[in-house]
Structures are given as structure tokens and as C-alpha cells.
Amino acid sequence: STVLRTEASALGSNLSVVQIRQDFNKNLINVLQTGSSNLTLADTNQEAANSQALSTRQSIAVSALALANQSQQSVLQLLR
């Protein structure tokens, strides 16, 4: 009877340790999943702003090239 009580007490103590470790691991998994989600999900507002900025830069570059081409044509006409 004494041996059974001692073993039951040790088993209860071990169960507490296992439950604490299980809770810790669940919390760690949640933290890691949240962190990975934050790393992989893009901010759509920021990406839209970046896309608009790139589009604007491209339009300005096309306009600049067109103006440069027109000025070259004007110089050639003056030389004729």
C-alpha cells in the first residue's frame, strides 16, 4: 500500500511536469505560427503604394524619352 501511494505520488508529479511542458509547447507553436504569418503576409496598402510609385516613374521616364526625341527632331529640322 505504501509503495502504491509513493508511485501514485510520483506519477502525479510527472503528470504535472508533462502538462506544463505541453502547455509551453502549445504556446510556443502559437507564437511561431503568428510570427511566420506576419512575415509572409504582405501589407496590401504598402504594396499598392509601391506599385503606384513604380507606375508613375515609368510614365515619367516615357515622357522624358518622348521630349528628348522631340528636341532632337527640332534640332535636325533647324539644321536642314
mmCIF file as gemmi writes it, N, C-alpha and C atoms, coordinates in Angstrom:
data_model
loop_
_atom_site.group_PDB
_atom_site.id
_atom_site.type_symbol
_atom_site.label_atom_id
_atom_site.label_alt_id
_atom_site.label_comp_id
_atom_site.label_asym_id
_atom_site.label_entity_id
_atom_site.label_seq_id
_atom_site.pdbx_PDB_ins_code
_atom_site.Cartn_x
_atom_site.Cartn_y
_atom_site.Cartn_z
_atom_site.occupancy
_atom_site.B_iso_or_equiv
_atom_site.pdbx_formal_charge
_atom_site.auth_seq_id
_atom_site.auth_asym_id
_atom_site.pdbx_PDB_model_num
ATOM 1 N N . SER Axp A 1 ? 0.821 -1.193 0 1 0 ? 1 A 1
ATOM 2 C CA . SER Axp A 1 ? 0 0 0 1 0 ? 1 A 1
ATOM 3 C C . SER Axp A 1 ? 0.866 1.259 0 1 0 ? 1 A 1
ATOM 4 N N . THR Axp A 2 ? 1.919 1.243 0.798 1 0 ? 2 A 1
ATOM 5 C CA . THR Axp A 2 ? 2.826 2.393 0.869 1 0 ? 2 A 1
ATOM 6 C C . THR Axp A 2 ? 3.543 2.59 -0.461 1 0 ? 2 A 1
ATOM 7 N N . VAL Axp A 3 ? 3.953 1.498 -1.064 1 0 ? 3 A 1
ATOM 8 C CA . VAL Axp A 3 ? 4.646 1.571 -2.355 1 0 ? 3 A 1
ATOM 9 C C . VAL Axp A 3 ? 3.701 2.119 -3.413 1 0 ? 3 A 1
ATOM 10 N N . LEU Axp A 4 ? 2.446 1.685 -3.395 1 0 ? 4 A 1
ATOM 11 C CA . LEU Axp A 4 ? 1.465 2.19 -4.353 1 0 ? 4 A 1
ATOM 12 C C . LEU Axp A 4 ? 1.247 3.686 -4.191 1 0 ? 4 A 1
ATOM 13 N N . ARG Axp A 5 ? 1.159 4.132 -2.936 1 0 ? 5 A 1
ATOM 14 C CA . ARG Axp A 5 ? 0.977 5.57 -2.699 1 0 ? 5 A 1
ATOM 15 C C . ARG Axp A 5 ? 2.183 6.365 -3.184 1 0 ? 5 A 1
ATOM 16 N N . THR Axp A 6 ? 3.359 5.861 -2.94 1 0 ? 6 A 1
ATOM 17 C CA . THR Axp A 6 ? 4.581 6.549 -3.385 1 0 ? 6 A 1
ATOM 18 C C . THR Axp A 6 ? 4.624 6.626 -4.901 1 0 ? 6 A 1
ATOM 19 N N . GLU Axp A 7 ? 4.312 5.547 -5.563 1 0 ? 7 A 1
ATOM 20 C CA . GLU Axp A 7 ? 4.322 5.524 -7.025 1 0 ? 7 A 1
ATOM 21 C C . GLU Axp A 7 ? 3.236 6.431 -7.601 1 0 ? 7 A 1
ATOM 22 N N . ALA Axp A 8 ? 2.067 6.447 -6.975 1 0 ? 8 A 1
ATOM 23 C CA . ALA Axp A 8 ? 0.98 7.308 -7.426 1 0 ? 8 A 1
ATOM 24 C C . ALA Axp A 8 ? 1.368 8.772 -7.27 1 0 ? 8 A 1
ATOM 25 N N . SER Axp A 9 ? 2.04 9.102 -6.194 1 0 ? 9 A 1
ATOM 26 C CA . SER Axp A 9 ? 2.503 10.469 -5.978 1 0 ? 9 A 1
ATOM 27 C C . SER Axp A 9 ? 3.534 10.864 -7.031 1 0 ? 9 A 1
ATOM 28 N N . ALA Axp A 10 ? 4.465 9.971 -7.319 1 0 ? 10 A 1
ATOM 29 C CA . ALA Axp A 10 ? 5.485 10.248 -8.341 1 0 ? 10 A 1
ATOM 30 C C . ALA Axp A 10 ? 4.829 10.385 -9.709 1 0 ? 10 A 1
ATOM 31 N N . LEU Axp A 11 ? 3.841 9.548 -9.985 1 0 ? 11 A 1
ATOM 32 C CA . LEU Axp A 11 ? 3.132 9.603 -11.255 1 0 ? 11 A 1
ATOM 33 C C . LEU Axp A 11 ? 2.377 10.923 -11.39 1 0 ? 11 A 1
ATOM 34 N N . GLY Axp A 12 ? 1.731 11.373 -10.314 1 0 ? 12 A 1
ATOM 35 C CA . GLY Axp A 12 ? 1.034 12.657 -10.332 1 0 ? 12 A 1
ATOM 36 C C . GLY Axp A 12 ? 1.988 13.809 -10.554 1 0 ? 12 A 1
ATOM 37 N N . SER Axp A 13 ? 3.153 13.753 -9.942 1 0 ? 13 A 1
ATOM 38 C CA . SER Axp A 13 ? 4.168 14.793 -10.121 1 0 ? 13 A 1
ATOM 39 C C . SER Axp A 13 ? 4.666 14.812 -11.562 1 0 ? 13 A 1
ATOM 40 N N . ASN Axp A 14 ? 4.917 13.643 -12.114 1 0 ? 14 A 1
ATOM 41 C CA . ASN Axp A 14 ? 5.368 13.557 -13.508 1 0 ? 14 A 1
ATOM 42 C C . ASN Axp A 14 ? 4.295 14.057 -14.475 1 0 ? 14 A 1
ATOM 43 N N . LEU Axp A 15 ? 3.027 13.766 -14.147 1 0 ? 15 A 1
ATOM 44 C CA . LEU Axp A 15 ? 1.933 14.234 -14.978 1 0 ? 15 A 1
ATOM 45 C C . LEU Axp A 15 ? 1.885 15.756 -14.996 1 0 ? 15 A 1
ATOM 46 N N . SER Axp A 16 ? 2.109 16.384 -13.85 1 0 ? 16 A 1
ATOM 47 C CA . SER Axp A 16 ? 2.13 17.846 -13.783 1 0 ? 16 A 1
ATOM 48 C C . SER Axp A 16 ? 3.237 18.421 -14.656 1 0 ? 16 A 1
ATOM 49 N N . VAL Axp A 17 ? 4.399 17.804 -14.619 1 0 ? 17 A 1
ATOM 50 C CA . VAL Axp A 17 ? 5.522 18.27 -15.439 1 0 ? 17 A 1
ATOM 51 C C . VAL Axp A 17 ? 5.192 18.137 -16.92 1 0 ? 17 A 1
ATOM 52 N N . VAL Axp A 18 ? 4.591 17.019 -17.301 1 0 ? 18 A 1
ATOM 53 C CA . VAL Axp A 18 ? 4.232 16.799 -18.701 1 0 ? 18 A 1
ATOM 54 C C . VAL Axp A 18 ? 3.192 17.817 -19.152 1 0 ? 18 A 1
ATOM 55 N N . GLN Axp A 19 ? 2.208 18.107 -18.299 1 0 ? 19 A 1
ATOM 56 C CA . GLN Axp A 19 ? 1.18 19.082 -18.66 1 0 ? 19 A 1
ATOM 57 C C . GLN Axp A 19 ? 1.769 20.484 -18.809 1 0 ? 19 A 1
ATOM 58 N N . ILE Axp A 20 ? 2.687 20.851 -17.933 1 0 ? 20 A 1
ATOM 59 C CA . ILE Axp A 20 ? 3.347 22.162 -18.037 1 0 ? 20 A 1
ATOM 60 C C . ILE Axp A 20 ? 4.142 22.254 -19.334 1 0 ? 20 A 1
ATOM 61 N N . ARG Axp A 21 ? 4.863 21.215 -19.67 1 0 ? 21 A 1
ATOM 62 C CA . ARG Axp A 21 ? 5.64 21.202 -20.921 1 0 ? 21 A 1
ATOM 63 C C . ARG Axp A 21 ? 4.722 21.241 -22.14 1 0 ? 21 A 1
ATOM 64 N N . GLN Axp A 22 ? 3.591 20.54 -22.056 1 0 ? 22 A 1
ATOM 65 C CA . GLN Axp A 22 ? 2.634 20.539 -23.157 1 0 ? 22 A 1
ATOM 66 C C . GLN Axp A 22 ? 2.059 21.94 -23.371 1 0 ? 22 A 1
ATOM 67 N N . ASP Axp A 23 ? 1.701 22.618 -22.285 1 0 ? 23 A 1
ATOM 68 C CA . ASP Axp A 23 ? 1.187 23.989 -22.39 1 0 ? 23 A 1
ATOM 69 C C . ASP Axp A 23 ? 2.239 24.923 -22.974 1 0 ? 23 A 1
ATOM 70 N N . PHE Axp A 24 ? 3.48 24.771 -22.525 1 0 ? 24 A 1
ATOM 71 C CA . PHE Axp A 24 ? 4.565 25.603 -23.051 1 0 ? 24 A 1
ATOM 72 C C . PHE Axp A 24 ? 4.737 25.383 -24.548 1 0 ? 24 A 1
ATOM 73 N N . ASN Axp A 25 ? 4.725 24.133 -24.973 1 0 ? 25 A 1
ATOM 74 C CA . ASN Axp A 25 ? 4.896 23.833 -26.394 1 0 ? 25 A 1
ATOM 75 C C . ASN Axp A 25 ? 3.74 24.369 -27.231 1 0 ? 25 A 1
ATOM 76 N N . LYS Axp A 26 ? 2.5 24.291 -26.708 1 0 ? 26 A 1
ATOM 77 C CA . LYS Axp A 26 ? 1.351 24.854 -27.426 1 0 ? 26 A 1
ATOM 78 C C . LYS Axp A 26 ? 1.517 26.356 -27.601 1 0 ? 26 A 1
ATOM 79 N N . ASN Axp A 27 ? 1.934 27.037 -26.531 1 0 ? 27 A 1
ATOM 80 C CA . ASN Axp A 27 ? 2.14 28.483 -26.615 1 0 ? 27 A 1
ATOM 81 C C . ASN Axp A 27 ? 3.269 28.822 -27.585 1 0 ? 27 A 1
ATOM 82 N N . LEU Axp A 28 ? 4.326 28.04 -27.569 1 0 ? 28 A 1
ATOM 83 C CA . LEU Axp A 28 ? 5.441 28.273 -28.486 1 0 ? 28 A 1
ATOM 84 C C . LEU Axp A 28 ? 5.011 28.08 -29.931 1 0 ? 28 A 1
ATOM 85 N N . ILE Axp A 29 ? 4.213 27.057 -30.191 1 0 ? 29 A 1
ATOM 86 C CA . ILE Axp A 29 ? 3.701 26.823 -31.546 1 0 ? 29 A 1
ATOM 87 C C . ILE Axp A 29 ? 2.856 28.006 -32 1 0 ? 29 A 1
ATOM 88 N N . ASN Axp A 30 ? 1.994 28.522 -31.122 1 0 ? 30 A 1
ATOM 89 C CA . ASN Axp A 30 ? 1.158 29.673 -31.473 1 0 ? 30 A 1
ATOM 90 C C . ASN Axp A 30 ? 2 30.898 -31.789 1 0 ? 30 A 1
ATOM 91 N N . VAL Axp A 31 ? 3.033 31.134 -30.989 1 0 ? 31 A 1
ATOM 92 C CA . VAL Axp A 31 ? 3.905 32.292 -31.228 1 0 ? 31 A 1
ATOM 93 C C . VAL Axp A 31 ? 4.634 32.141 -32.559 1 0 ? 31 A 1
ATOM 94 N N . LEU Axp A 32 ? 5.143 30.965 -32.841 1 0 ? 32 A 1
ATOM 95 C CA . LEU Axp A 32 ? 5.866 30.739 -34.095 1 0 ? 32 A 1
ATOM 96 C C . LEU Axp A 32 ? 4.944 30.857 -35.303 1 0 ? 32 A 1
ATOM 97 N N . GLN Axp A 33 ? 3.718 30.347 -35.194 1 0 ? 33 A 1
ATOM 98 C CA . GLN Axp A 33 ? 2.774 30.467 -36.303 1 0 ? 33 A 1
ATOM 99 C C . GLN Axp A 33 ? 2.395 31.919 -36.557 1 0 ? 33 A 1
ATOM 100 N N . THR Axp A 34 ? 2.177 32.671 -35.489 1 0 ? 34 A 1
ATOM 101 C CA . THR Axp A 34 ? 1.852 34.092 -35.639 1 0 ? 34 A 1
ATOM 102 C C . THR Axp A 34 ? 3.016 34.837 -36.274 1 0 ? 34 A 1
ATOM 103 N N . GLY Axp A 35 ? 4.222 34.54 -35.825 1 0 ? 35 A 1
ATOM 104 C CA . GLY Axp A 35 ? 5.404 35.197 -36.397 1 0 ? 35 A 1
ATOM 105 C C . GLY Axp A 35 ? 5.586 34.872 -37.864 1 0 ? 35 A 1
ATOM 106 N N . SER Axp A 36 ? 5.398 33.622 -38.232 1 0 ? 36 A 1
ATOM 107 C CA . SER Axp A 36 ? 5.562 33.255 -39.641 1 0 ? 36 A 1
ATOM 108 C C . SER Axp A 36 ? 4.463 33.875 -40.489 1 0 ? 36 A 1
ATOM 109 N N . SER Axp A 37 ? 3.258 33.984 -39.956 1 0 ? 37 A 1
ATOM 110 C CA . SER Axp A 37 ? 2.175 34.639 -40.696 1 0 ? 37 A 1
ATOM 111 C C . SER Axp A 37 ? 2.491 36.115 -40.911 1 0 ? 37 A 1
ATOM 112 N N . ASN Axp A 38 ? 3.029 36.766 -39.885 1 0 ? 38 A 1
ATOM 113 C CA . ASN Axp A 38 ? 3.38 38.175 -40.024 1 0 ? 38 A 1
ATOM 114 C C . ASN Axp A 38 ? 4.494 38.378 -41.043 1 0 ? 38 A 1
ATOM 115 N N . LEU Axp A 39 ? 5.378 37.421 -41.159 1 0 ? 39 A 1
ATOM 116 C CA . LEU Axp A 39 ? 6.466 37.553 -42.127 1 0 ? 39 A 1
ATOM 117 C C . LEU Axp A 39 ? 5.992 37.318 -43.555 1 0 ? 39 A 1
ATOM 118 N N . THR Axp A 40 ? 5.022 36.451 -43.737 1 0 ? 40 A 1
ATOM 119 C CA . THR Axp A 40 ? 4.624 36.092 -45.097 1 0 ? 40 A 1
ATOM 120 C C . THR Axp A 40 ? 3.479 36.923 -45.639 1 0 ? 40 A 1
ATOM 121 N N . LEU Axp A 41 ? 2.655 37.515 -44.766 1 0 ? 41 A 1
ATOM 122 C CA . LEU Axp A 41 ? 1.544 38.325 -45.245 1 0 ? 41 A 1
ATOM 123 C C . LEU Axp A 41 ? 2.044 39.723 -45.563 1 0 ? 41 A 1
ATOM 124 N N . ALA Axp A 42 ? 1.768 40.162 -46.782 1 0 ? 42 A 1
ATOM 125 C CA . ALA Axp A 42 ? 2.2 41.492 -47.199 1 0 ? 42 A 1
ATOM 126 C C . ALA Axp A 42 ? 1.144 42.525 -46.826 1 0 ? 42 A 1
ATOM 127 N N . ASP Axp A 43 ? 1.607 43.732 -46.546 1 0 ? 43 A 1
ATOM 128 C CA . ASP Axp A 43 ? 0.692 44.838 -46.297 1 0 ? 43 A 1
ATOM 129 C C . ASP Axp A 43 ? 0.19 45.334 -47.648 1 0 ? 43 A 1
ATOM 130 N N . THR Axp A 44 ? -1.086 45.121 -47.925 1 0 ? 44 A 1
ATOM 131 C CA . THR Axp A 44 ? -1.616 45.441 -49.253 1 0 ? 44 A 1
ATOM 132 C C . THR Axp A 44 ? -1.58 46.935 -49.537 1 0 ? 44 A 1
ATOM 133 N N . ASN Axp A 45 ? -1.785 47.761 -48.53 1 0 ? 45 A 1
ATOM 134 C CA . ASN Axp A 45 ? -1.716 49.204 -48.751 1 0 ? 45 A 1
ATOM 135 C C . ASN Axp A 45 ? -0.313 49.628 -49.173 1 0 ? 45 A 1
ATOM 136 N N . GLN Axp A 46 ? 0.684 49.078 -48.52 1 0 ? 46 A 1
ATOM 137 C CA . GLN Axp A 46 ? 2.061 49.425 -48.852 1 0 ? 46 A 1
ATOM 138 C C . GLN Axp A 46 ? 2.422 48.916 -50.244 1 0 ? 46 A 1
ATOM 139 N N . GLU Axp A 47 ? 1.988 47.713 -50.568 1 0 ? 47 A 1
ATOM 140 C CA . GLU Axp A 47 ? 2.288 47.172 -51.892 1 0 ? 47 A 1
ATOM 141 C C . GLU Axp A 47 ? 1.576 47.971 -52.988 1 0 ? 47 A 1
ATOM 142 N N . ALA Axp A 48 ? 0.356 48.425 -52.73 1 0 ? 48 A 1
ATOM 143 C CA . ALA Axp A 48 ? -0.357 49.246 -53.712 1 0 ? 48 A 1
ATOM 144 C C . ALA Axp A 48 ? 0.36 50.574 -53.914 1 0 ? 48 A 1
ATOM 145 N N . ALA Axp A 49 ? 0.853 51.164 -52.839 1 0 ? 49 A 1
ATOM 146 C CA . ALA Axp A 49 ? 1.596 52.423 -52.947 1 0 ? 49 A 1
ATOM 147 C C . ALA Axp A 49 ? 2.887 52.227 -53.733 1 0 ? 49 A 1
ATOM 148 N N . ASN Axp A 50 ? 3.579 51.123 -53.489 1 0 ? 50 A 1
ATOM 149 C CA . ASN Axp A 50 ? 4.804 50.829 -54.241 1 0 ? 50 A 1
ATOM 150 C C . ASN Axp A 50 ? 4.505 50.637 -55.727 1 0 ? 50 A 1
ATOM 151 N N . SER Axp A 51 ? 3.43 49.94 -56.025 1 0 ? 51 A 1
ATOM 152 C CA . SER Axp A 51 ? 3.045 49.718 -57.416 1 0 ? 51 A 1
ATOM 153 C C . SER Axp A 51 ? 2.707 51.037 -58.11 1 0 ? 51 A 1
ATOM 154 N N . GLN Axp A 52 ? 1.988 51.909 -57.419 1 0 ? 52 A 1
ATOM 155 C CA . GLN Axp A 52 ? 1.634 53.213 -57.986 1 0 ? 52 A 1
ATOM 156 C C . GLN Axp A 52 ? 2.883 54.056 -58.222 1 0 ? 52 A 1
ATOM 157 N N . ALA Axp A 53 ? 3.815 53.999 -57.286 1 0 ? 53 A 1
ATOM 158 C CA . ALA Axp A 53 ? 5.062 54.754 -57.442 1 0 ? 53 A 1
ATOM 159 C C . ALA Axp A 53 ? 5.85 54.257 -58.654 1 0 ? 53 A 1
ATOM 160 N N . LEU Axp A 54 ? 5.919 52.965 -58.828 1 0 ? 54 A 1
ATOM 161 C CA . LEU Axp A 54 ? 6.634 52.411 -59.986 1 0 ? 54 A 1
ATOM 162 C C . LEU Axp A 54 ? 5.951 52.791 -61.29 1 0 ? 54 A 1
ATOM 163 N N . SER Axp A 55 ? 4.636 52.772 -61.29 1 0 ? 55 A 1
ATOM 164 C CA . SER Axp A 55 ? 3.89 53.149 -62.488 1 0 ? 55 A 1
ATOM 165 C C . SER Axp A 55 ? 4.127 54.618 -62.829 1 0 ? 55 A 1
ATOM 166 N N . THR Axp A 56 ? 4.14 55.462 -61.813 1 0 ? 56 A 1
ATOM 167 C CA . THR Axp A 56 ? 4.397 56.887 -62.034 1 0 ? 56 A 1
ATOM 168 C C . THR Axp A 56 ? 5.805 57.115 -62.583 1 0 ? 56 A 1
ATOM 169 N N . ARG Axp A 57 ? 6.784 56.419 -62.019 1 0 ? 57 A 1
ATOM 170 C CA . ARG Axp A 57 ? 8.163 56.538 -62.509 1 0 ? 57 A 1
ATOM 171 C C . ARG Axp A 57 ? 8.263 56.109 -63.969 1 0 ? 57 A 1
ATOM 172 N N . GLN Axp A 58 ? 7.556 55.051 -64.313 1 0 ? 58 A 1
ATOM 173 C CA . GLN Axp A 58 ? 7.585 54.569 -65.688 1 0 ? 58 A 1
ATOM 174 C C . GLN Axp A 58 ? 6.965 55.598 -66.63 1 0 ? 58 A 1
ATOM 175 N N . SER Axp A 59 ? 5.859 56.206 -66.229 1 0 ? 59 A 1
ATOM 176 C CA . SER Axp A 59 ? 5.212 57.227 -67.057 1 0 ? 59 A 1
ATOM 177 C C . SER Axp A 59 ? 6.122 58.438 -67.243 1 0 ? 59 A 1
ATOM 178 N N . ILE Axp A 60 ? 6.791 58.846 -66.181 1 0 ? 60 A 1
ATOM 179 C CA . ILE Axp A 60 ? 7.713 59.986 -66.274 1 0 ? 60 A 1
ATOM 180 C C . ILE Axp A 60 ? 8.879 59.652 -67.203 1 0 ? 60 A 1
ATOM 181 N N . ALA Axp A 61 ? 9.386 58.437 -67.12 1 0 ? 61 A 1
ATOM 182 C CA . ALA Axp A 61 ? 10.502 58.038 -67.99 1 0 ? 61 A 1
ATOM 183 C C . ALA Axp A 61 ? 10.077 58.043 -69.45 1 0 ? 61 A 1
ATOM 184 N N . VAL Axp A 62 ? 8.876 57.558 -69.746 1 0 ? 62 A 1
ATOM 185 C CA . VAL Axp A 62 ? 8.375 57.547 -71.12 1 0 ? 62 A 1
ATOM 186 C C . VAL Axp A 62 ? 8.211 58.979 -71.624 1 0 ? 62 A 1
ATOM 187 N N . SER Axp A 63 ? 7.676 59.863 -70.782 1 0 ? 63 A 1
ATOM 188 C CA . SER Axp A 63 ? 7.509 61.264 -71.173 1 0 ? 63 A 1
ATOM 189 C C . SER Axp A 63 ? 8.859 61.927 -71.423 1 0 ? 63 A 1
ATOM 190 N N . ALA Axp A 64 ? 9.823 61.632 -70.572 1 0 ? 64 A 1
ATOM 191 C CA . ALA Axp A 64 ? 11.158 62.218 -70.744 1 0 ? 64 A 1
ATOM 192 C C . ALA Axp A 64 ? 11.784 61.753 -72.046 1 0 ? 64 A 1
ATOM 193 N N . LEU Axp A 65 ? 11.625 60.488 -72.372 1 0 ? 65 A 1
ATOM 194 C CA . LEU Axp A 65 ? 12.177 59.984 -73.64 1 0 ? 65 A 1
ATOM 195 C C . LEU Axp A 65 ? 11.485 60.627 -74.834 1 0 ? 65 A 1
ATOM 196 N N . ALA Axp A 66 ? 10.181 60.816 -74.748 1 0 ? 66 A 1
ATOM 197 C CA . ALA Axp A 66 ? 9.442 61.446 -75.839 1 0 ? 66 A 1
ATOM 198 C C . ALA Axp A 66 ? 9.898 62.89 -76.031 1 0 ? 66 A 1
ATOM 199 N N . LEU Axp A 67 ? 10.096 63.616 -74.932 1 0 ? 67 A 1
ATOM 200 C CA . LEU Axp A 67 ? 10.569 65.001 -75.021 1 0 ? 67 A 1
ATOM 201 C C . LEU Axp A 67 ? 11.979 65.064 -75.597 1 0 ? 67 A 1
ATOM 202 N N . ALA Axp A 68 ? 12.826 64.147 -75.199 1 0 ? 68 A 1
ATOM 203 C CA . ALA Axp A 68 ? 14.188 64.123 -75.725 1 0 ? 68 A 1
ATOM 204 C C . ALA Axp A 68 ? 14.174 63.847 -77.218 1 0 ? 68 A 1
ATOM 205 N N . ASN Axp A 69 ? 13.314 62.955 -77.647 1 0 ? 69 A 1
ATOM 206 C CA . ASN Axp A 69 ? 13.205 62.637 -79.071 1 0 ? 69 A 1
ATOM 207 C C . ASN Axp A 69 ? 12.69 63.845 -79.85 1 0 ? 69 A 1
ATOM 208 N N . GLN Axp A 70 ? 11.709 64.557 -79.288 1 0 ? 70 A 1
ATOM 209 C CA . GLN Axp A 70 ? 11.173 65.743 -79.963 1 0 ? 70 A 1
ATOM 210 C C . GLN Axp A 70 ? 12.227 66.826 -80.094 1 0 ? 70 A 1
ATOM 211 N N . SER Axp A 71 ? 13.034 67.021 -79.061 1 0 ? 71 A 1
ATOM 212 C CA . SER Axp A 71 ? 14.054 68.065 -79.138 1 0 ? 71 A 1
ATOM 213 C C . SER Axp A 71 ? 15.11 67.705 -80.177 1 0 ? 71 A 1
ATOM 214 N N . GLN Axp A 72 ? 15.444 66.435 -80.304 1 0 ? 72 A 1
ATOM 215 C CA . GLN Axp A 72 ? 16.403 66.025 -81.338 1 0 ? 72 A 1
ATOM 216 C C . GLN Axp A 72 ? 15.825 66.273 -82.725 1 0 ? 72 A 1
ATOM 217 N N . GLN Axp A 73 ? 14.548 65.992 -82.908 1 0 ? 73 A 1
ATOM 218 C CA . GLN Axp A 73 ? 13.907 66.234 -84.195 1 0 ? 73 A 1
ATOM 219 C C . GLN Axp A 73 ? 13.888 67.729 -84.507 1 0 ? 73 A 1
ATOM 220 N N . SER Axp A 74 ? 13.651 68.559 -83.497 1 0 ? 74 A 1
ATOM 221 C CA . SER Axp A 74 ? 13.631 70.008 -83.702 1 0 ? 74 A 1
ATOM 222 C C . SER Axp A 74 ? 15.002 70.522 -84.116 1 0 ? 74 A 1
ATOM 223 N N . VAL Axp A 75 ? 16.052 70.019 -83.492 1 0 ? 75 A 1
ATOM 224 C CA . VAL Axp A 75 ? 17.415 70.438 -83.85 1 0 ? 75 A 1
ATOM 225 C C . VAL Axp A 75 ? 17.723 70.012 -85.277 1 0 ? 75 A 1
ATOM 226 N N . LEU Axp A 76 ? 17.325 68.811 -85.661 1 0 ? 76 A 1
ATOM 227 C CA . LEU Axp A 76 ? 17.575 68.349 -87.023 1 0 ? 76 A 1
ATOM 228 C C . LEU Axp A 76 ? 16.82 69.202 -88.043 1 0 ? 76 A 1
ATOM 229 N N . GLN Axp A 77 ? 15.621 69.623 -87.722 1 0 ? 77 A 1
ATOM 230 C CA . GLN Axp A 77 ? 14.842 70.478 -88.637 1 0 ? 77 A 1
ATOM 231 C C . GLN Axp A 77 ? 15.498 71.839 -88.78 1 0 ? 77 A 1
ATOM 232 N N . LEU Axp A 78 ? 16.064 72.355 -87.687 1 0 ? 78 A 1
ATOM 233 C CA . LEU Axp A 78 ? 16.729 73.643 -87.779 1 0 ? 78 A 1
ATOM 234 C C . LEU Axp A 78 ? 17.972 73.58 -88.652 1 0 ? 78 A 1
ATOM 235 N N . LEU Axp A 79 ? 18.651 72.42 -88.592 1 0 ? 79 A 1
ATOM 236 C CA . LEU Axp A 79 ? 19.885 72.262 -89.378 1 0 ? 79 A 1
ATOM 237 C C . LEU Axp A 79 ? 19.599 72.05 -90.853 1 0 ? 79 A 1
ATOM 238 N N . ARG Axp A 80 ? 18.402 71.695 -91.25 1 0 ? 80 A 1
ATOM 239 C CA . ARG Axp A 80 ? 18.088 71.448 -92.642 1 0 ? 80 A 1
ATOM 240 C C . ARG Axp A 80 ? 17.892 72.721 -93.315 1 0 ? 80 A 1
